[in-house]
Amino acid sequence: MSGDSKGFGFVEMPNNAEAQAAINSLNGYSMGGRSLSVNEARPREESGSRGGGNRGGGNRW
């Protein structure tokens, strides 16, 4: 492993139409010599009981 950050983040959009437009226009876009991978956030799969639960999230895409 290189130790470099994956450089990921989450963006909240006001509605599904704007989220889909952003995904369609930015997925595969080259920035700084790297290709962006843009998609809708998915809930993490449960891998045992670690507590916590849902911490919100609103309109994340």
C-alpha distance matrix in Angstrom:
0.0 3.8 5.7 8.0 10.5 11.2 14.7 16.8 20.4 23.6 26.9 30.3 32.8 36.6 37.1 35.6 37.1 35.4 32.0 32.4 33.4 30.3 28.1 30.1 30.1 26.5 24.4 23.0 24.1 22.2 21.5 20.1 19.0 17.0 18.7 19.6 19.6 22.6 24.1 26.2 24.7 25.1 25.7 23.1 24.0 25.5 23.6 26.2 28.3 26.6 29.5 29.5 30.5 30.7 30.2 31.8 30.2 33.3 32.8 29.1 28.0
3.8 0.0 3.8 5.4 8.7 10.3 13.2 16.0 19.5 23.1 26.1 29.7 32.2 36.0 36.7 35.5 36.7 34.7 31.6 32.1 32.8 29.5 27.6 29.6 29.1 25.4 23.7 22.1 22.7 20.4 19.2 17.4 16.5 15.0 17.4 18.4 19.2 22.2 24.2 26.5 25.2 26.1 27.0 24.7 26.1 27.7 26.1 28.7 30.6 28.6 31.2 30.8 31.8 31.7 30.8 32.2 30.4 33.3 32.7 29.0 27.9
5.7 3.8 0.0 3.8 6.5 9.0 11.6 14.4 17.6 21.1 24.3 27.8 30.6 34.3 35.3 34.4 35.9 33.7 30.6 31.6 32.3 28.9 27.3 29.6 29.1 25.4 24.0 23.0 23.3 21.2 19.6 17.9 17.8 16.1 18.4 18.7 19.3 21.9 23.8 25.7 23.9 24.9 25.5 23.1 24.8 26.1 24.6 26.9 28.4 26.1 28.5 27.9 29.3 29.2 28.0 29.6 28.1 31.1 30.9 27.2 26.5
8.0 5.4 3.8 0.0 3.8 6.5 8.4 11.7 15.0 18.7 21.6 25.2 27.8 31.5 32.6 31.8 33.0 30.7 27.7 28.7 29.2 25.7 24.3 26.6 25.8 22.0 20.9 19.9 19.8 17.8 15.9 14.2 14.4 12.8 15.2 15.5 16.5 19.0 21.3 23.4 22.0 23.5 24.5 22.6 24.7 26.5 25.5 28.1 29.4 27.0 29.1 28.1 29.1 28.6 27.2 28.3 26.4 29.2 28.6 25.0 24.1
10.5 8.7 6.5 3.8 0.0 3.8 5.2 8.2 11.3 15.0 18.0 21.5 24.3 28.0 29.1 28.5 29.9 27.5 24.5 25.8 26.5 22.9 21.6 24.3 23.6 19.8 18.9 18.5 18.5 16.9 14.9 14.0 14.8 12.5 14.3 13.7 14.5 16.5 18.5 20.3 18.8 20.5 21.4 19.8 22.2 24.0 23.4 26.0 27.2 24.7 26.4 25.1 26.0 25.2 23.7 24.7 22.7 25.5 25.0 21.3 20.7
11.2 10.3 9.0 6.5 3.8 0.0 3.8 5.7 9.4 12.9 15.9 19.5 21.9 25.7 26.5 25.5 26.9 24.8 21.6 22.6 23.4 20.0 18.4 21.0 20.7 16.9 15.6 15.4 15.8 14.9 13.5 13.4 13.8 10.8 11.7 10.7 10.9 13.0 15.0 17.0 15.7 17.3 18.7 17.3 19.8 22.0 21.8 24.7 26.1 24.0 25.7 24.4 24.7 23.6 22.5 23.1 20.8 23.5 22.6 18.9 17.8
14.7 13.2 11.6 8.4 5.2 3.8 0.0 3.8 6.9 10.6 13.2 16.9 19.4 23.1 24.3 23.7 25.0 22.5 19.6 21.0 21.5 17.8 16.8 19.6 18.9 15.1 14.6 14.8 14.5 13.7 11.7 11.9 13.3 10.6 11.5 9.8 10.7 12.0 14.3 16.2 15.1 17.5 19.0 18.2 21.2 23.4 23.7 26.5 27.5 25.1 26.3 24.5 24.7 23.2 21.6 21.8 19.3 21.6 20.7 17.1 16.2
16.8 16.0 14.4 11.7 8.2 5.7 3.8 0.0 3.8 7.2 10.2 13.7 16.3 20.0 21.0 20.3 21.9 19.6 16.5 18.0 19.0 15.5 14.3 17.5 17.3 13.7 13.1 14.2 14.3 14.5 13.1 14.2 15.5 12.4 12.2 9.5 9.2 9.6 11.3 12.7 11.4 13.9 15.5 15.1 18.3 20.8 21.5 24.4 25.2 23.1 24.1 22.0 21.8 20.0 18.6 18.5 15.9 18.1 17.1 13.4 12.6
20.4 19.5 17.6 15.0 11.3 9.4 6.9 3.8 0.0 3.8 6.8 10.2 13.1 16.8 18.1 17.9 19.7 17.3 14.3 16.5 17.6 14.1 13.6 17.1 17.0 13.8 13.8 15.7 15.6 16.3 14.7 16.3 18.1 15.2 14.6 11.4 10.9 9.9 11.0 11.5 10.0 13.0 14.4 14.8 18.3 20.6 21.9 24.5 24.9 22.7 23.0 20.5 20.1 17.9 16.0 15.6 12.7 14.8 13.9 10.4 10.2
23.6 23.1 21.1 18.7 15.0 12.9 10.6 7.2 3.8 0.0 3.8 6.7 9.8 13.4 14.6 14.6 16.8 14.6 11.6 14.2 15.6 12.5 12.2 16.0 16.3 13.7 14.0 16.6 16.7 18.2 16.9 19.1 20.8 17.9 16.7 13.0 12.0 9.8 9.9 9.3 7.8 11.1 12.6 13.9 17.5 19.9 21.8 24.3 24.4 22.4 22.3 19.5 18.5 15.8 14.0 12.8 9.6 11.2 10.1 6.7 7.0
26.9 26.1 24.3 21.6 18.0 15.9 13.2 10.2 6.8 3.8 0.0 3.8 6.4 10.0 11.7 12.3 14.0 11.4 9.0 12.2 13.1 10.2 10.9 14.6 14.6 12.7 13.7 16.8 16.4 18.3 17.2 19.7 21.7 19.1 17.6 13.9 13.2 10.3 10.5 9.6 9.3 12.9 14.7 16.7 20.3 22.7 24.9 27.4 27.3 25.4 25.0 21.9 20.6 17.5 15.6 13.5 10.0 10.4 8.5 5.9 6.2
30.3 29.7 27.8 25.2 21.5 19.5 16.9 13.7 10.2 6.7 3.8 0.0 3.8 6.8 8.8 10.2 12.4 10.1 8.2 11.9 13.2 11.1 12.2 15.7 16.1 15.0 16.1 19.5 19.3 21.6 20.6 23.3 25.3 22.7 21.0 17.2 16.2 12.8 12.2 10.3 10.1 13.3 14.8 17.3 20.9 23.1 25.7 27.9 27.5 25.8 24.8 21.6 19.9 16.4 14.6 11.8 8.3 7.4 5.3 4.4 6.1
32.8 32.2 30.6 27.8 24.3 21.9 19.4 16.3 13.1 9.8 6.4 3.8 0.0 3.8 5.6 7.4 9.0 6.6 5.7 9.5 10.4 9.1 11.0 13.9 14.4 14.1 15.7 19.3 18.9 21.6 21.1 24.1 26.0 23.6 21.5 17.8 16.8 13.2 12.5 10.7 11.7 14.8 16.8 19.8 23.1 25.5 28.4 30.7 30.4 29.0 28.0 24.8 22.8 19.1 17.7 14.6 11.1 9.2 6.0 6.5 6.7
36.6 36.0 34.3 31.5 28.0 25.7 23.1 20.0 16.8 13.4 10.0 6.8 3.8 0.0 3.8 7.3 8.7 7.0 7.7 11.1 11.9 11.6 13.7 16.1 16.7 17.1 18.8 22.5 22.0 24.9 24.5 27.5 29.5 27.2 25.1 21.4 20.4 16.7 15.7 13.6 14.6 17.4 19.1 22.3 25.4 27.7 30.8 32.9 32.4 31.1 29.7 26.4 24.1 20.4 19.1 15.5 12.6 9.7 6.9 9.0 9.8
37.1 36.7 35.3 32.6 29.1 26.5 24.3 21.0 18.1 14.6 11.7 8.8 5.6 3.8 0.0 3.8 5.6 5.7 6.3 8.8 10.3 11.0 12.6 14.5 15.9 16.7 18.0 21.8 21.9 25.1 25.2 28.5 30.1 27.6 25.0 21.4 20.0 16.2 14.5 12.2 13.9 16.2 18.3 21.7 24.6 27.0 30.3 32.5 32.3 31.4 30.2 27.1 24.5 20.8 20.1 16.6 13.6 10.6 7.3 9.4 9.3
35.6 35.5 34.4 31.8 28.5 25.5 23.7 20.3 17.9 14.6 12.3 10.2 7.4 7.3 3.8 0.0 3.8 5.5 5.0 6.0 8.6 9.9 10.4 12.1 14.2 15.3 15.9 19.6 20.3 23.7 24.3 27.8 28.9 26.2 23.3 19.8 18.0 14.2 12.1 9.9 12.2 14.3 16.7 20.2 22.8 25.6 28.8 31.3 31.5 30.9 30.0 27.2 24.4 20.9 20.8 17.5 14.4 11.9 8.4 9.5 8.1
37.1 36.7 35.9 33.0 29.9 26.9 25.0 21.9 19.7 16.8 14.0 12.4 9.0 8.7 5.6 3.8 0.0 3.8 5.4 5.2 6.2 8.7 9.9 10.6 12.4 14.3 15.3 19.0 19.3 22.9 23.8 27.4 28.4 26.1 23.1 19.9 18.4 14.8 13.4 12.1 15.0 17.3 20.1 23.4 26.0 28.9 32.0 34.7 35.0 34.5 33.7 30.9 28.2 24.6 24.4 21.1 17.8 15.4 11.7 12.6 10.7
35.4 34.7 33.7 30.7 27.5 24.8 22.5 19.6 17.3 14.6 11.4 10.1 6.6 7.0 5.7 5.5 3.8 0.0 3.8 5.4 5.0 6.2 8.6 9.9 10.6 12.1 13.9 17.5 17.2 20.6 21.0 24.5 25.9 23.8 21.1 17.8 16.9 13.3 12.6 11.8 14.5 17.5 20.3 23.4 26.3 29.2 32.1 34.8 35.0 34.1 33.3 30.4 28.0 24.4 23.6 20.4 17.0 14.8 11.1 11.5 9.7
32.0 31.6 30.6 27.7 24.5 21.6 19.6 16.5 14.3 11.6 9.0 8.2 5.7 7.7 6.3 5.0 5.4 3.8 0.0 3.8 5.5 5.2 6.2 8.7 10.1 10.6 11.6 15.4 15.7 19.0 19.4 22.9 24.1 21.5 18.8 15.3 13.9 10.1 9.1 8.1 10.8 13.8 16.8 19.7 22.7 25.7 28.5 31.2 31.6 30.7 30.2 27.4 25.1 21.6 21.0 18.1 14.5 12.9 9.2 8.6 6.1
32.4 32.1 31.6 28.7 25.8 22.6 21.0 18.0 16.5 14.2 12.2 11.9 9.5 11.1 8.8 6.0 5.2 5.4 3.8 0.0 3.8 5.4 5.0 6.1 8.6 10.0 10.4 14.0 14.8 18.5 19.7 23.3 24.0 21.4 18.2 15.1 13.4 9.9 8.6 8.4 11.9 14.4 17.8 20.7 23.2 26.5 29.2 32.2 33.0 32.4 32.1 29.6 27.1 23.8 23.7 20.9 17.4 15.9 12.2 11.5 8.3
33.4 32.8 32.3 29.2 26.5 23.4 21.5 19.0 17.6 15.6 13.1 13.2 10.4 11.9 10.3 8.6 6.2 5.0 5.5 3.8 0.0 3.8 5.5 5.1 6.2 8.5 10.1 13.4 13.4 17.0 18.2 21.9 22.8 20.7 17.7 14.9 14.1 10.9 10.9 11.5 14.9 17.8 21.2 23.9 26.5 29.9 32.5 35.5 36.2 35.4 35.2 32.5 30.2 26.9 26.3 23.5 19.9 18.4 14.6 13.9 10.9
30.3 29.5 28.9 25.7 22.9 20.0 17.8 15.5 14.1 12.5 10.2 11.1 9.1 11.6 11.0 9.9 8.7 6.2 5.2 5.4 3.8 0.0 3.8 5.5 5.3 5.9 8.0 11.4 11.0 14.4 15.1 18.7 19.8 17.7 14.9 11.8 11.5 8.2 9.1 10.2 13.2 16.5 19.8 22.2 25.1 28.4 30.7 33.8 34.5 33.3 33.2 30.5 28.6 25.4 24.4 21.9 18.2 17.2 13.7 12.2 9.3
28.1 27.6 27.3 24.3 21.6 18.4 16.8 14.3 13.6 12.2 10.9 12.2 11.0 13.7 12.6 10.4 9.9 8.6 6.2 5.0 5.5 3.8 0.0 3.8 5.6 5.4 5.5 9.3 10.1 13.6 14.9 18.5 19.0 16.4 13.2 10.1 8.8 5.5 5.9 7.8 11.1 14.1 17.7 19.8 22.5 26.0 28.2 31.4 32.5 31.6 31.8 29.4 27.4 24.4 23.9 21.7 18.0 17.6 14.1 12.1 8.5
30.1 29.6 29.6 26.6 24.3 21.0 19.6 17.5 17.1 16.0 14.6 15.7 13.9 16.1 14.5 12.1 10.6 9.9 8.7 6.1 5.1 5.5 3.8 0.0 3.8 5.8 5.9 8.9 9.8 13.6 15.6 19.3 19.4 17.2 13.8 11.5 10.5 8.3 8.9 10.9 14.5 17.1 20.8 23.0 25.4 28.9 31.1 34.5 35.7 35.0 35.3 33.0 30.9 27.9 27.6 25.3 21.7 20.9 17.3 15.7 12.1
30.1 29.1 29.1 25.8 23.6 20.7 18.9 17.3 17.0 16.3 14.6 16.1 14.4 16.7 15.9 14.2 12.4 10.6 10.1 8.6 6.2 5.3 5.6 3.8 0.0 3.8 6.1 8.3 7.7 11.4 13.1 16.8 17.3 15.6 12.6 10.6 11.0 9.2 11.0 13.4 16.6 19.6 23.2 25.2 27.8 31.3 33.3 36.6 37.8 36.7 37.0 34.6 32.8 29.7 29.0 26.7 23.0 22.3 18.8 17.0 13.7
26.5 25.4 25.4 22.0 19.8 16.9 15.1 13.7 13.8 13.7 12.7 15.0 14.1 17.1 16.7 15.3 14.3 12.1 10.6 10.0 8.5 5.9 5.4 5.8 3.8 0.0 3.8 6.1 5.2 8.7 10.0 13.7 14.3 12.3 9.4 7.0 7.8 6.5 9.3 12.2 14.8 18.0 21.5 23.1 25.8 29.2 31.0 34.3 35.5 34.2 34.7 32.3 30.8 28.0 27.0 25.2 21.5 21.4 18.2 15.8 12.6
24.4 23.7 24.0 20.9 18.9 15.6 14.6 13.1 13.8 14.0 13.7 16.1 15.7 18.8 18.0 15.9 15.3 13.9 11.6 10.4 10.1 8.0 5.5 5.9 6.1 3.8 0.0 3.8 5.5 8.9 10.9 14.4 14.2 11.5 8.0 5.7 5.1 4.6 7.3 10.8 13.5 16.2 19.8 21.0 23.5 27.0 28.6 32.1 33.6 32.5 33.4 31.3 29.7 27.2 26.7 25.1 21.5 21.8 18.7 16.0 12.5
23.0 22.1 23.0 19.9 18.5 15.4 14.8 14.2 15.7 16.6 16.8 19.5 19.3 22.5 21.8 19.6 19.0 17.5 15.4 14.0 13.4 11.4 9.3 8.9 8.3 6.1 3.8 0.0 3.8 6.4 9.3 12.5 11.4 9.0 5.3 5.1 5.8 7.5 10.4 14.1 16.5 18.9 22.4 23.2 25.4 28.9 30.1 33.7 35.4 34.4 35.5 33.7 32.4 30.0 29.5 28.2 24.7 25.3 22.3 19.4 16.0
24.1 22.7 23.3 19.8 18.5 15.8 14.5 14.3 15.6 16.7 16.4 19.3 18.9 22.0 21.9 20.3 19.3 17.2 15.7 14.8 13.4 11.0 10.1 9.8 7.7 5.2 5.5 3.8 0.0 3.8 6.5 10.0 9.7 8.2 5.5 5.4 7.9 9.0 12.4 15.9 18.1 21.0 24.4 25.3 27.8 31.3 32.5 35.9 37.4 36.0 37.0 34.9 33.7 31.3 30.3 28.9 25.3 25.7 22.7 20.0 16.8
22.2 20.4 21.2 17.8 16.9 14.9 13.7 14.5 16.3 18.2 18.3 21.6 21.6 24.9 25.1 23.7 22.9 20.6 19.0 18.5 17.0 14.4 13.6 13.6 11.4 8.7 8.9 6.4 3.8 0.0 3.8 6.7 6.0 5.4 4.3 6.1 9.6 11.5 15.2 18.7 20.4 23.3 26.4 26.9 29.4 32.7 33.5 36.9 38.5 36.9 38.0 36.1 35.3 33.0 31.9 30.8 27.3 28.1 25.4 22.4 19.6
21.5 19.2 19.6 15.9 14.9 13.5 11.7 13.1 14.7 16.9 17.2 20.6 21.1 24.5 25.2 24.3 23.8 21.0 19.4 19.7 18.2 15.1 14.9 15.6 13.1 10.0 10.9 9.3 6.5 3.8 0.0 3.8 5.4 5.3 6.2 7.0 10.8 12.4 16.2 19.4 20.6 23.7 26.5 26.8 29.6 32.7 33.4 36.7 37.9 36.0 37.1 34.9 34.4 32.2 30.7 29.8 26.4 27.3 24.9 21.9 19.6
20.1 17.4 17.9 14.2 14.0 13.4 11.9 14.2 16.3 19.1 19.7 23.3 24.1 27.5 28.5 27.8 27.4 24.5 22.9 23.3 21.9 18.7 18.5 19.3 16.8 13.7 14.4 12.5 10.0 6.7 3.8 0.0 3.8 5.5 8.3 9.8 13.4 15.5 19.3 22.4 23.2 26.1 28.7 28.6 31.3 34.2 34.6 37.7 39.0 36.9 38.1 36.1 36.0 34.0 32.3 31.8 28.6 29.9 27.8 24.6 22.6
19.0 16.5 17.8 14.4 14.8 13.8 13.3 15.5 18.1 20.8 21.7 25.3 26.0 29.5 30.1 28.9 28.4 25.9 24.1 24.0 22.8 19.8 19.0 19.4 17.3 14.3 14.2 11.4 9.7 6.0 5.4 3.8 0.0 3.8 6.8 9.7 13.0 15.8 19.4 22.9 23.8 26.4 29.2 28.9 31.3 34.2 34.4 37.8 39.4 37.5 39.1 37.3 37.1 35.3 33.9 33.5 30.3 31.6 29.4 26.1 23.7
17.0 15.0 16.1 12.8 12.5 10.8 10.6 12.4 15.2 17.9 19.1 22.7 23.6 27.2 27.6 26.2 26.1 23.8 21.5 21.4 20.7 17.7 16.4 17.2 15.6 12.3 11.5 9.0 8.2 5.4 5.3 5.5 3.8 0.0 3.8 6.4 9.5 12.5 16.0 19.5 20.3 22.7 25.5 25.1 27.5 30.5 30.8 34.1 35.8 34.1 35.7 34.0 33.6 31.9 30.7 30.3 27.2 28.6 26.5 23.1 20.6
18.7 17.4 18.4 15.2 14.3 11.7 11.5 12.2 14.6 16.7 17.6 21.0 21.5 25.1 25.0 23.3 23.1 21.1 18.8 18.2 17.7 14.9 13.2 13.8 12.6 9.4 8.0 5.3 5.5 4.3 6.2 8.3 6.8 3.8 0.0 3.8 6.6 9.6 13.0 16.7 18.0 20.4 23.5 23.5 25.8 29.1 29.7 33.2 34.9 33.5 34.9 33.2 32.5 30.5 29.7 28.9 25.6 26.8 24.4 21.1 18.2
19.6 18.4 18.7 15.5 13.7 10.7 9.8 9.5 11.4 13.0 13.9 17.2 17.8 21.4 21.4 19.8 19.9 17.8 15.3 15.1 14.9 11.8 10.1 11.5 10.6 7.0 5.7 5.1 5.4 6.1 7.0 9.8 9.7 6.4 3.8 0.0 3.8 6.1 9.8 13.2 14.5 17.3 20.3 20.7 23.3 26.6 27.6 31.0 32.5 31.0 32.1 30.2 29.3 27.1 26.2 25.3 22.0 23.0 20.6 17.3 14.5
19.6 19.2 19.3 16.5 14.5 10.9 10.7 9.2 10.9 12.0 13.2 16.2 16.8 20.4 20.0 18.0 18.4 16.9 13.9 13.4 14.1 11.5 8.8 10.5 11.0 7.8 5.1 5.8 7.9 9.6 10.8 13.4 13.0 9.5 6.6 3.8 0.0 3.8 6.7 10.3 11.6 14.0 17.2 17.7 20.1 23.5 24.6 28.1 29.7 28.6 29.8 28.0 26.8 24.7 24.2 23.3 20.0 21.2 18.7 15.4 12.3
22.6 22.2 21.9 19.0 16.5 13.0 12.0 9.6 9.9 9.8 10.3 12.8 13.2 16.7 16.2 14.2 14.8 13.3 10.1 9.9 10.9 8.2 5.5 8.3 9.2 6.5 4.6 7.5 9.0 11.5 12.4 15.5 15.8 12.5 9.6 6.1 3.8 0.0 3.8 7.2 9.2 12.1 15.5 16.7 19.4 22.9 24.5 27.9 29.2 28.1 28.8 26.7 25.2 22.7 22.1 20.8 17.3 17.9 15.2 12.1 8.8
24.1 24.2 23.8 21.3 18.5 15.0 14.3 11.3 11.0 9.9 10.5 12.2 12.5 15.7 14.5 12.1 13.4 12.6 9.1 8.6 10.9 9.1 5.9 8.9 11.0 9.3 7.3 10.4 12.4 15.2 16.2 19.3 19.4 16.0 13.0 9.8 6.7 3.8 0.0 3.8 6.4 8.9 12.6 14.3 16.8 20.3 22.4 25.7 27.0 26.2 26.8 24.8 22.9 20.3 20.3 18.8 15.4 15.9 13.3 10.3 6.8
26.2 26.5 25.7 23.4 20.3 17.0 16.2 12.7 11.5 9.3 9.6 10.3 10.7 13.6 12.2 9.9 12.1 11.8 8.1 8.4 11.5 10.2 7.8 10.9 13.4 12.2 10.8 14.1 15.9 18.7 19.4 22.4 22.9 19.5 16.7 13.2 10.3 7.2 3.8 0.0 3.8 6.4 10.0 12.4 15.1 18.4 21.0 24.0 25.0 24.4 24.5 22.4 20.1 17.3 17.5 15.7 12.4 12.7 10.1 7.4 4.3
24.7 25.2 23.9 22.0 18.8 15.7 15.1 11.4 10.0 7.8 9.3 10.1 11.7 14.6 13.9 12.2 15.0 14.5 10.8 11.9 14.9 13.2 11.1 14.5 16.6 14.8 13.5 16.5 18.1 20.4 20.6 23.2 23.8 20.3 18.0 14.5 11.6 9.2 6.4 3.8 0.0 3.8 6.8 9.1 12.2 15.3 17.8 20.7 21.5 20.7 20.8 18.7 16.6 13.9 14.1 12.8 9.8 11.1 9.6 6.4 5.2
25.1 26.1 24.9 23.5 20.5 17.3 17.5 13.9 13.0 11.1 12.9 13.3 14.8 17.4 16.2 14.3 17.3 17.5 13.8 14.4 17.8 16.5 14.1 17.1 19.6 18.0 16.2 18.9 21.0 23.3 23.7 26.1 26.4 22.7 20.4 17.3 14.0 12.1 8.9 6.4 3.8 0.0 3.8 6.4 8.9 12.1 14.9 17.8 18.8 18.5 18.9 17.2 14.8 12.7 13.9 13.1 10.9 12.5 11.7 9.1 8.5
25.7 27.0 25.5 24.5 21.4 18.7 19.0 15.5 14.4 12.6 14.7 14.8 16.8 19.1 18.3 16.7 20.1 20.3 16.8 17.8 21.2 19.8 17.7 20.8 23.2 21.5 19.8 22.4 24.4 26.4 26.5 28.7 29.2 25.5 23.5 20.3 17.2 15.5 12.6 10.0 6.8 3.8 0.0 3.8 6.4 8.9 12.1 14.6 15.3 15.1 15.2 13.7 11.2 9.5 11.3 11.2 10.1 12.3 12.6 10.6 11.1
23.1 24.7 23.1 22.6 19.8 17.3 18.2 15.1 14.8 13.9 16.7 17.3 19.8 22.3 21.7 20.2 23.4 23.4 19.7 20.7 23.9 22.2 19.8 23.0 25.2 23.1 21.0 23.2 25.3 26.9 26.8 28.6 28.9 25.1 23.5 20.7 17.7 16.7 14.3 12.4 9.1 6.4 3.8 0.0 3.8 6.3 8.8 11.6 12.8 12.5 13.5 12.6 10.9 10.3 12.1 13.1 12.5 15.3 15.9 13.4 13.9
24.0 26.1 24.8 24.7 22.2 19.8 21.2 18.3 18.3 17.5 20.3 20.9 23.1 25.4 24.6 22.8 26.0 26.3 22.7 23.2 26.5 25.1 22.5 25.4 27.8 25.8 23.5 25.4 27.8 29.4 29.6 31.3 31.3 27.5 25.8 23.3 20.1 19.4 16.8 15.1 12.2 8.9 6.4 3.8 0.0 3.8 6.3 9.4 11.3 12.1 13.5 13.7 11.9 12.2 14.7 15.9 15.7 18.3 19.0 16.8 17.1
25.5 27.7 26.1 26.5 24.0 22.0 23.4 20.8 20.6 19.9 22.7 23.1 25.5 27.7 27.0 25.6 28.9 29.2 25.7 26.5 29.9 28.4 26.0 28.9 31.3 29.2 27.0 28.9 31.3 32.7 32.7 34.2 34.2 30.5 29.1 26.6 23.5 22.9 20.3 18.4 15.3 12.1 8.9 6.3 3.8 0.0 3.8 5.9 7.6 9.0 10.6 11.5 10.1 11.6 14.3 16.2 16.9 19.7 21.0 19.1 20.0
23.6 26.1 24.6 25.5 23.4 21.8 23.7 21.5 21.9 21.8 24.9 25.7 28.4 30.8 30.3 28.8 32.0 32.1 28.5 29.2 32.5 30.7 28.2 31.1 33.3 31.0 28.6 30.1 32.5 33.5 33.4 34.6 34.4 30.8 29.7 27.6 24.6 24.5 22.4 21.0 17.8 14.9 12.1 8.8 6.3 3.8 0.0 3.8 6.9 8.2 11.0 12.7 12.4 14.4 16.7 19.1 19.8 22.9 24.2 22.0 22.7
26.2 28.7 26.9 28.1 26.0 24.7 26.5 24.4 24.5 24.3 27.4 27.9 30.7 32.9 32.5 31.3 34.7 34.8 31.2 32.2 35.5 33.8 31.4 34.5 36.6 34.3 32.1 33.7 35.9 36.9 36.7 37.7 37.8 34.1 33.2 31.0 28.1 27.9 25.7 24.0 20.7 17.8 14.6 11.6 9.4 5.9 3.8 0.0 3.8 6.3 9.0 11.7 11.9 14.7 17.1 19.9 21.2 24.3 26.1 24.2 25.4
28.3 30.6 28.4 29.4 27.2 26.1 27.5 25.2 24.9 24.4 27.3 27.5 30.4 32.4 32.3 31.5 35.0 35.0 31.6 33.0 36.2 34.5 32.5 35.7 37.8 35.5 33.6 35.4 37.4 38.5 37.9 39.0 39.4 35.8 34.9 32.5 29.7 29.2 27.0 25.0 21.5 18.8 15.3 12.8 11.3 7.6 6.9 3.8 0.0 3.8 5.7 8.9 9.6 12.9 15.2 18.3 20.2 23.3 25.6 24.0 25.7
26.6 28.6 26.1 27.0 24.7 24.0 25.1 23.1 22.7 22.4 25.4 25.8 29.0 31.1 31.4 30.9 34.5 34.1 30.7 32.4 35.4 33.3 31.6 35.0 36.7 34.2 32.5 34.4 36.0 36.9 36.0 36.9 37.5 34.1 33.5 31.0 28.6 28.1 26.2 24.4 20.7 18.5 15.1 12.5 12.1 9.0 8.2 6.3 3.8 0.0 3.8 6.7 8.6 11.9 13.3 16.8 18.7 22.1 24.4 22.8 24.7
29.5 31.2 28.5 29.1 26.4 25.7 26.3 24.1 23.0 22.3 25.0 24.8 28.0 29.7 30.2 30.0 33.7 33.3 30.2 32.1 35.2 33.2 31.8 35.3 37.0 34.7 33.4 35.5 37.0 38.0 37.1 38.1 39.1 35.7 34.9 32.1 29.8 28.8 26.8 24.5 20.8 18.9 15.2 13.5 13.5 10.6 11.0 9.0 5.7 3.8 0.0 3.8 6.0 9.7 11.1 14.6 17.1 20.3 23.1 21.9 24.3
29.5 30.8 27.9 28.1 25.1 24.4 24.5 22.0 20.5 19.5 21.9 21.6 24.8 26.4 27.1 27.2 30.9 30.4 27.4 29.6 32.5 30.5 29.4 33.0 34.6 32.3 31.3 33.7 34.9 36.1 34.9 36.1 37.3 34.0 33.2 30.2 28.0 26.7 24.8 22.4 18.7 17.2 13.7 12.6 13.7 11.5 12.7 11.7 8.9 6.7 3.8 0.0 3.8 6.8 7.5 11.1 13.8 16.9 19.9 18.9 21.6
30.5 31.8 29.3 29.1 26.0 24.7 24.7 21.8 20.1 18.5 20.6 19.9 22.8 24.1 24.5 24.4 28.2 28.0 25.1 27.1 30.2 28.6 27.4 30.9 32.8 30.8 29.7 32.4 33.7 35.3 34.4 36.0 37.1 33.6 32.5 29.3 26.8 25.2 22.9 20.1 16.6 14.8 11.2 10.9 11.9 10.1 12.4 11.9 9.6 8.6 6.0 3.8 0.0 3.8 6.3 9.1 11.8 14.6 17.5 16.8 19.4
30.7 31.7 29.2 28.6 25.2 23.6 23.2 20.0 17.9 15.8 17.5 16.4 19.1 20.4 20.8 20.9 24.6 24.4 21.6 23.8 26.9 25.4 24.4 27.9 29.7 28.0 27.2 30.0 31.3 33.0 32.2 34.0 35.3 31.9 30.5 27.1 24.7 22.7 20.3 17.3 13.9 12.7 9.5 10.3 12.2 11.6 14.4 14.7 12.9 11.9 9.7 6.8 3.8 0.0 3.8 5.6 8.2 10.8 13.7 13.3 16.2
30.2 30.8 28.0 27.2 23.7 22.5 21.6 18.6 16.0 14.0 15.6 14.6 17.7 19.1 20.1 20.8 24.4 23.6 21.0 23.7 26.3 24.4 23.9 27.6 29.0 27.0 26.7 29.5 30.3 31.9 30.7 32.3 33.9 30.7 29.7 26.2 24.2 22.1 20.3 17.5 14.1 13.9 11.3 12.1 14.7 14.3 16.7 17.1 15.2 13.3 11.1 7.5 6.3 3.8 0.0 3.8 6.7 9.7 12.9 12.4 15.6
31.8 32.2 29.6 28.3 24.7 23.1 21.8 18.5 15.6 12.8 13.5 11.8 14.6 15.5 16.6 17.5 21.1 20.4 18.1 20.9 23.5 21.9 21.7 25.3 26.7 25.2 25.1 28.2 28.9 30.8 29.8 31.8 33.5 30.3 28.9 25.3 23.3 20.8 18.8 15.7 12.8 13.1 11.2 13.1 15.9 16.2 19.1 19.9 18.3 16.8 14.6 11.1 9.1 5.6 3.8 0.0 3.7 6.0 9.5 9.7 13.3
30.2 30.4 28.1 26.4 22.7 20.8 19.3 15.9 12.7 9.6 10.0 8.3 11.1 12.6 13.6 14.4 17.8 17.0 14.5 17.4 19.9 18.2 18.0 21.7 23.0 21.5 21.5 24.7 25.3 27.3 26.4 28.6 30.3 27.2 25.6 22.0 20.0 17.3 15.4 12.4 9.8 10.9 10.1 12.5 15.7 16.9 19.8 21.2 20.2 18.7 17.1 13.8 11.8 8.2 6.7 3.7 0.0 3.8 6.3 6.0 9.6
33.3 33.3 31.1 29.2 25.5 23.5 21.6 18.1 14.8 11.2 10.4 7.4 9.2 9.7 10.6 11.9 15.4 14.8 12.9 15.9 18.4 17.2 17.6 20.9 22.3 21.4 21.8 25.3 25.7 28.1 27.3 29.9 31.6 28.6 26.8 23.0 21.2 17.9 15.9 12.7 11.1 12.5 12.3 15.3 18.3 19.7 22.9 24.3 23.3 22.1 20.3 16.9 14.6 10.8 9.7 6.0 3.8 0.0 3.8 5.9 9.4
32.8 32.7 30.9 28.6 25.0 22.6 20.7 17.1 13.9 10.1 8.5 5.3 6.0 6.9 7.3 8.4 11.7 11.1 9.2 12.2 14.6 13.7 14.1 17.3 18.8 18.2 18.7 22.3 22.7 25.4 24.9 27.8 29.4 26.5 24.4 20.6 18.7 15.2 13.3 10.1 9.6 11.7 12.6 15.9 19.0 21.0 24.2 26.1 25.6 24.4 23.1 19.9 17.5 13.7 12.9 9.5 6.3 3.8 0.0 3.8 6.5
29.1 29.0 27.2 25.0 21.3 18.9 17.1 13.4 10.4 6.7 5.9 4.4 6.5 9.0 9.4 9.5 12.6 11.5 8.6 11.5 13.9 12.2 12.1 15.7 17.0 15.8 16.0 19.4 20.0 22.4 21.9 24.6 26.1 23.1 21.1 17.3 15.4 12.1 10.3 7.4 6.4 9.1 10.6 13.4 16.8 19.1 22.0 24.2 24.0 22.8 21.9 18.9 16.8 13.3 12.4 9.7 6.0 5.9 3.8 0.0 3.8
28.0 27.9 26.5 24.1 20.7 17.8 16.2 12.6 10.2 7.0 6.2 6.1 6.7 9.8 9.3 8.1 10.7 9.7 6.1 8.3 10.9 9.3 8.5 12.1 13.7 12.6 12.5 16.0 16.8 19.6 19.6 22.6 23.7 20.6 18.2 14.5 12.3 8.8 6.8 4.3 5.2 8.5 11.1 13.9 17.1 20.0 22.7 25.4 25.7 24.7 24.3 21.6 19.4 16.2 15.6 13.3 9.6 9.4 6.5 3.8 0.0
